[in-house]
Amino acid sequence: MKKKVQLGDVYSSTLPNGMYGAVRVVNMVNEGKYMSYLVYTTTYMKENKPTIEDTELLEIFTENSAIYGKQPALDWLDKEPSKSVEYVGNIPLNEDEMKLESSSYGGNFDVGCATPIYWDWVRNNNIDIEQEETKVNAGVNENLPSEREYVSRDEEFFWSMISKMDWKQGDEWDIADSLVDHLAKKSKGKIKVFEETLAYLLYQLDTKQHAEQIGEHSYKTDNDFFSEDLFLYARCYVVAKGKNVFQRVLQNPLEMPKDKEFEALLSIAEEAYEQKADLSFDYVSEYDYETYSNDKGWA
């Protein structure tokens, strides 16, 4: 299940050197189309994923900029945390942390969110920075996260799985569980195919025209509040209702169901994988289904 970001939340990401870094949310603002989050890079950089008990998560990393000198690594990040970062837990902010400010922009809230500490590591290990930047930007660093390892989509398989959901269960989570049991009987590869296909279908529905037709909480203007989460869950409902409904709505946004949502669809692959392999599901799809990811759909 997708979690709503709160002040004090800690997220980890894989650094290009294969270690883990972490950031902590200290402020947030609504920028109309999306949320922006002020985070600080923590001093955590280890081979293991951080736990909420790690004291380094309370320490702000100080970066040494050639232009600005030493300063705390505080950056504003746009949009919701992508699937390439992992929620660690929440540490409530103290009074001083609530006053932290920054005008620095760090891009989107994705796998690169904690890189300030990585570049410090590069300098301290006398690694050629220009060469390393070229490798990282090109995506050829051998330790880059696994989100670049995509599987192929299979809509025929996907819709055959969706058709197995038992809508007589009533509650959306129970309905989703009825599919989890079926999907868990498939191979680990097929579970990833399910997730990859789901992401692409949700991505296709991520358009302004569809957002304007979801009911009471429809998108109006950039200046009006619009819930990215509710729109995502509304798109999930369309997909959960099956192939015919999806194709009809995709072609005609006016057919978008009103005031409907099916958040539970997002957790099906993860739960099936964990039930199948007793391992955490860390697959990241090629397409991002978060609201506003489809740039053409919002142009």
N, C-alpha and C positions, 0 to 999 in steps of 0.2 A: 504494500500500500504506500502511495506517495505521501510524504510527510510535509506539512506546511512549515516553512522556515520560521524560527523563533529567535529572539535575541539570546545570545549565549550559546547557540548551537555550534557544534564543532564538526567539521567535515575533513576527511582525509583524501589525499590523491596520490597517485603514483608519480614520482619524479623521474626525469629522464635517466637518472643513474640507477634506477631500480629500487631505490629506497622510498619510504613514505614520508610525506609532509602533511601539514594540517593547517587549517585556518579556523578562526572563530568569528562569528557574526556579532558586531557591536552596534550596528545601526541599520535602518532600512527606510527607504522612501518609495512612494508610488510614483513612477515616472509616466503615468498615463497608460502606455502600451504594456509596460511591464514593471516589475519591482527592481530596485537596485539595492545592493547590500554592501555596507561597509564592513570589511573583514580585516583582521590582522593575521599575518603569517606568524605562526608560533615557532618556537625554537626546536620543535620536534623534527628530527630527520633520522630515521632508523630503518633497519631491514624489516621489522615487523610492523603491522598495522597498529596505530595508537589505540589505547583504551582510555576511557574517560578519567581513569585514575592517574594518568601520566602527568606529572607536575609541569612538564615543558609546555603543556597546552595553555597554561596560565601566563606564559612568558612571551612577550612580543619580540619577534626577531628584529634586530637592528641591521639594516642594510647600509653598505658603504658606497654611496654613489659618487662617481668622479665629478659630477656636476654639483650636487647638493650636499655632499659630505655624508656624515652618519645621520640617519633618520629612521624612525620606526617604520616597518613595512606595513603600511595601512593603505588599502586600495578599495575603490568602489567597483563592484562587479555587477554586471547586468544580467537580468533574467533569472529564472529559477535554477537551482543547482542541477547540472546535467547528470546523466546516469554514470558518467565517468568519475564522479566523486561519491564518497560513501559517508553517510551520517554516522558519527561516532557517539554522540550524546550531547547533553546540555549542561553547561556550567553557568549558573546565574551571574549576571554582571554585577559588579560592585559600583559604587557611586562614581568613582574616578573613571572606570571603563565606559560608563554611559556618556561621559563628556568627551570621549576621543573624537577627533575630527581629522579630515583629510580632504584634499582636492585632487588626489591622484586617482587616475582611472586605470583599472587593470584588465579590461576586457570582459568577456562573459564568465559566468560562474561555472567553469569547467575544469578539465584536468590540469590546466596550467595555473590554477589559482594560488598554489603555494610555491611557485618557482623562485621567488626572491632568495630563499635559503639555498636553493640548488645552485644559483649563479655564484653565490658566496663560496660554496663548496668547490666550484670550478676554479675560481681564482685561487683559493687556498691550496689546491692541488696542482697549481701551475699548468693547468690545461689550457690549450689555445682557445680563447673565448670566441674569436671569429669563426674558427673551424667548427666549434661546438654549436654555435648559433646556426650555422649552415646545416649541420646534421639534424638538429632538432626541428628547424623550420621545414626541412624536407621530409621529416618523418622517417629517417633511416637509422636513427639511434637504436641499437639492438635492445635497449631496455625500455623503449617507449611502451605505454600501456597497451593492453591487448584489444582495445576497442577497434583497432585497425584490422583485426582478424575476423572478417565477416563471413557469414554463411549465406547460401542462396535462399531466396524467397520461394515459397510453394503455396500459392493461393488455394489450389485444389485440396491439399492436405489441411490447410488452415480452416477452410470453411467446413470440411468434413468433421473437424474437431469441434468447431463452434456449434454445429448442429447437435452435438451430444449434450449440450447444457439442458438441464431439467428445470424448466421455468415453473414447474408446479411447486418447487421448493419455496417460492415466495420471496424470501429475503435474498438480496443480490449476492451476499457472501456465501450463502448456502447454494445458490444457483452456480456460482463460480466454482465452489468446491466439487460440484458434480462433474465438472470438466477436469479439474485437477486430477482426480482419480484415473480418468481415461488417459490424459496426457502423460502421466507418470509411468504408464505402461510402455510408452514409446522410448526410443533411444535418446540419449543425451543430445545427440546431434539434431534429432527431430524437435526436441523441446526448444533448441536454439532457433531452428527454422520457424517455429511458431512465433517466437518473440520477434524475430526479424520481420516476418510478414505483418504482424500486428503493428509494429512501429511504422511501417510504410503506409499501411491503410489509414492509420490515425494522422500521419503526416499529410496525406492527400486531402483530408477533411479540414486541415488547419488553414482556413481561408477567412478573410474578412466577411465574405458573403454568407458563409455558414454561421459565423459568430453572430451575425445580425439577426439570426432566426432561431435562437435557442429558447426563447420565451421571456419571462420576466427579467432575467439578468442578461439579456442580449447586449452585444457591443453597440454603442451609440457613436461616441466620438472619442478622440484621444484624450480629451479633457475630462471625460466621465469615467468613474470607477468601473472597471471590468475585471471579473475574476478569471484569471488564466486557468485556475484549477477547475472551476465549474465548466468552462468550455471544453477542457480536456475530458472531463467525466461525461459530458454530453456527447462528445465524439465516440467515447467508449460505448455508450448505449447504442449508437447507430451500428457499430461493428458487432456488438453482442447480439443484436437482433437478426443477424444473418446476412448472407450474400445479397439477396434481393433488395432488402431495405438499404444496405450500404450503397449499392449501385444506383438505386433511385435517388437517394439523398446526394450522392456525389455529383450526379448530373444536374440536379435541381435543388439548390440550397433551400428553396421555399418548403421543401418536403422535410426539413430538419424537425425532428420531434421536439415538442415544447416542454420545457421544465422536466426533462428526464436526464438521469445520469446513471452510470454503471462503473464506478471507481474500481470495483473488485476485479475487473478485467485485467488491470495492470499487474496484478500479483499472481496470476495463474501460472505463467511459465516459471517464475521463481519458486513458487511452492511445489510445483510438479518436479522441478529439478532437484530440490532439496529432499523431497520424498524419494526420488529415484536414486540419487547418488549420495545422500547424506553429506553434501558439500554445499557451500554457499554459491549462489548463482551470480557470477560477475561478468556475464556476457553483456557487451554494449553494442547495440544495433547501429547499422550504417546511417539510418535516418533517425532524427531526433523528433519524438512526437510531442514535445513540450510546445505550448502555445507560442506563436510568433516564430517558430523555427522555419516554417515554409515562407521564405522571403517573397516568392512570386505570388503566393496566396494573399499576401498583405500589401502588395505594391499598389 
